[in-house]
Amino acid sequence: MAKTEKIYNMQQILEELKSSHGLPENLSTEAQLWDEIMKKEAFLMPEQLFPLIREIHGKAYPIDAAIKPLATEYSVERSDTKEITSIRADITLMVENCDIYHFECEIKNDSTMVIRMFEYDVHIALSYRSSPLILHFPHSAVLYLQDNGNIPDSLLCQIHFQDGGIYEYAVPTVKVQTYSLEEIKEKHLCVLIPFLPLRFRKKMRSRKNSPELPKEELTSFYQQLILILDEEVAGNHLSENNRNIILNLLNKSMIRVFYKNEALLKEVVAMTEPILELEIEKYIRSLDEKQETIAKMEAAIAEKNAVLMQIEADISQKDADIAKKDAALSQRDADIAEKDAALSQRDADIAEKDAALSQKDADIAEKDAALSQKDADIAEKDAALSQKDADIASLKKQLAELRKSQK
């Protein structure tokens, strides 16, 4: 690949590197540098993680197996404040659309790391479950980049279930600095190469009487790594493009490790030629911008998810209020129905009473008619009696006249 050499002042470059603590302009901490290196390898050459997966989990994949990075940011609700925050894992990948792998890179041995891994893995299992009621935890591992001397082979914690069952959650560890260059080559673990300069820190700390690391040792180390990369390319285990990416990341790593030592930093600058911009750097910068855009989009999505969660909570509350009102309306309808039934019964009672009164009125009318007939009969009898009385009076008069005439 063609290079365009620039005229530069070595001392000025060394001062700039020391003032920036050996970090690229876009980074402020060493942890960010190691995360960036691992993420670039995972995003730019994910197939190079297959040898690492085989080394850790014993599962082999063909070089052309489908592998893709997954989202690593998950929204969580804090138990104390109920505030929605985010947690971000380092690397999460899916192979052959079914197997999920999760890697974290650490410098120091943190006793709470296993709890963090469990939290990450729970969210990964929830996010990518194949069935609503079945959770598949990812194949996880922690890569310890620096030799701390007390790193266990696996991180352990116990999970106690409510039914009394106890499960031991274990996460394997990878102690990067325990691998020799020969093992790196034999196992094709090229993804670990950018982290190998960290082994010099322990060497420099152990040289109390002679703190200076021989330049020849550093040069030999760098040349061996380049040879390994070249042999990987020749054996079709690594593309030329990926070789340049790893070499570029290795250069950044070496600058960070030796930035405090001017003599060794000068040697590193001379070997790695950091002032020569490779085309791959432009490509990586472009990917950085895309990753930044993706990160912003993920943050926006997380924010929208939080808003949606609030909206869903409001809808649930409204549904509860509506259900309460529906229950009240149902009760009112039941009360009205009960009153309607009472009114219907009362109307039936009134109708029954009205029928009884009508019958009484008919009986009274019948009795009145009978009384009227009796009155007519009495009047007729009275007339007959009056006629009899008149007839008797006439007879009495005739009798009197007769008696009078006889005298």
Residue pairs with C-beta under 8 A, 6 or more apart in sequence:
1 244
1 278
1 279
1 280
2 279
3 273
3 276
3 277
3 278
4 276
4 277
5 276
6 275
6 276
8 275
10 266
10 269
13 269
13 274
13 275
14 262
14 265
14 266
14 269
17 255
17 259
17 265
17 269
18 259
18 260
18 262
18 265
21 30
21 256
21 259
22 255
22 256
22 257
22 258
22 259
22 260
22 265
23 29
23 30
23 32
23 33
23 256
24 33
24 36
24 252
26 288
27 33
27 36
30 107
30 256
31 107
33 252
33 253
33 256
34 105
34 107
34 145
34 195
35 90
35 105
37 194
37 195
37 249
37 252
37 253
38 90
38 91
38 103
38 105
38 143
38 191
39 90
39 91
39 291
40 245
40 249
40 284
40 287
41 48
41 49
41 191
41 194
41 245
41 246
41 249
42 49
42 69
42 91
42 93
42 103
43 69
43 287
43 291
44 242
44 245
44 284
44 287
45 191
45 239
45 242
45 245
46 67
46 68
46 69
46 93
47 63
47 64
47 65
47 67
48 190
48 191
48 238
48 242
49 67
49 93
49 101
49 103
49 191
50 60
50 61
50 63
50 65
50 67
51 187
51 188
51 189
51 190
51 191
52 103
52 174
52 189
52 191
52 192
53 59
53 61
53 95
53 101
53 139
54 60
54 61
54 187
55 174
55 187
55 189
56 139
56 141
56 172
56 174
57 101
57 139
57 141
57 172
59 99
59 139
61 67
61 95
61 96
65 95
65 96
66 95
66 96
66 97
67 93
67 94
67 95
67 96
68 93
68 94
69 91
69 92
69 93
70 92
70 93
70 94
70 100
70 124
70 128
71 92
71 127
71 298
72 88
72 89
72 90
72 91
72 92
73 86
73 87
73 88
73 89
73 295
73 298
73 299
73 302
74 86
74 87
74 88
74 89
74 120
74 123
74 124
74 127
75 84
75 85
75 86
75 302
75 305
75 306
76 84
76 85
76 86
76 87
76 123
77 83
77 84
77 85
78 85
84 302
84 305
84 306
84 309
86 299
86 302
87 119
87 120
87 123
89 102
89 104
89 120
89 124
90 103
90 104
90 105
91 101
91 102
91 103
91 104
91 105
92 100
92 101
92 102
92 103
92 124
92 138
93 100
93 101
93 102
94 100
94 101
94 128
95 101
99 139
100 124
100 128
100 136
100 138
100 139
101 138
101 139
101 140
101 141
102 117
102 120
102 121
102 124
102 138
102 139
102 140
102 141
103 140
103 141
103 142
103 143
104 113
104 116
104 117
104 120
104 140
104 141
104 142
104 143
105 142
105 143
105 145
106 113
106 142
106 143
106 144
106 145
107 144
107 145
107 146
108 146
108 148
109 144
109 148
109 150
109 151
110 116
113 142
113 155
114 155
114 156
114 157
114 169
114 171
115 157
117 140
117 142
117 155
117 171
118 157
118 159
118 169
120 140
121 137
121 138
121 140
122 135
122 137
124 137
124 138
125 135
125 136
125 137
125 138
126 135
128 136
129 135
129 136
130 136
140 171
140 172
141 171
141 172
141 173
141 174
142 155
142 171
142 172
142 173
142 174
143 173
143 174
143 176
143 195
144 151
144 173
144 174
144 175
144 176
145 176
145 177
145 195
145 198
146 176
146 177
146 198
146 201
146 202
147 175
147 177
147 178
147 198
147 199
147 202
151 173
151 175
152 173
153 172
153 173
154 170
154 171
154 172
154 173
155 170
155 171
155 173
156 168
156 169
156 170
156 171
157 168
157 169
158 166
158 167
158 168
158 169
159 166
159 167
159 168
159 169
160 166
161 167
176 192
176 195
176 196
176 198
177 196
177 198
177 199
177 202
179 187
179 189
179 192
181 196
181 224
181 225
181 228
183 189
184 190
184 192
184 193
184 196
184 228
185 228
185 231
185 232
188 232
188 237
188 238
190 228
190 229
190 232
190 237
190 238
190 242
190 246
191 246
193 225
193 228
193 229
193 246
193 250
194 246
194 249
194 250
194 252
194 253
195 253
196 221
196 225
196 250
196 253
197 221
197 250
197 253
197 254
197 257
197 258
198 253
198 257
200 213
200 218
200 221
200 257
200 258
201 257
203 213
204 211
204 213
204 261
207 213
212 261
212 263
212 264
213 261
213 264
215 263
215 264
215 267
218 258
218 264
218 267
218 268
219 267
219 271
222 254
222 271
222 272
225 250
226 247
229 238
229 243
229 246
229 247
230 243
232 238
232 243
233 239
233 240
233 243
238 246
241 280
244 278
244 280
245 280
245 284
248 278
248 280
248 281
248 284
250 272
251 268
251 272
251 274
254 268
254 271
254 272
255 265
255 268
255 269
255 272
255 274
258 264
258 265
258 267
258 268
259 265
269 275
